[in-house]
Amino acid sequence: MEILFNKIKRKLILDNYYSGRIKNGKTTGASLLDWIFIIFILGIFFSNKYFNSTKNIILSIVLTFVLISVQIFIFFLFYLKREEGRK
C-alpha cells in the first residue's frame, strides 16, 4: 500500500511541477492570440446559429457583433484585473 501511495505522491508532485512550468511559460501575446481565436470561432458559431433561427442575415450579424463586443469587454476586464495584481 505504501508503494502505491508513494507512486501517486510522486506523480502529483511531477504533474504540479510541469503544470506550473507550462502556465508560467505562456506569454501575454500567446494568451491574446488564444482569446482572438476563441472569439472568432464563437462568432462564427453564433452567427450561424442566429442565422438559422432568424433567417435574417442583418439581424444575425448585429446579434453576433453584440455578443462579441461583450466577450471583448469581459476579456479586457480580466486583463486589467490581472495587470493590477502584478503591480
Residue pairs with C-beta under 8 A, 6 or more apart in sequence:
35 75
39 68
39 71
39 72
39 75
42 67
42 68
42 71
43 64
43 67
43 68
46 63
46 64
46 67
47 60
47 61
47 64
50 59
50 60
50 63
50 64
51 57
51 60
54 60
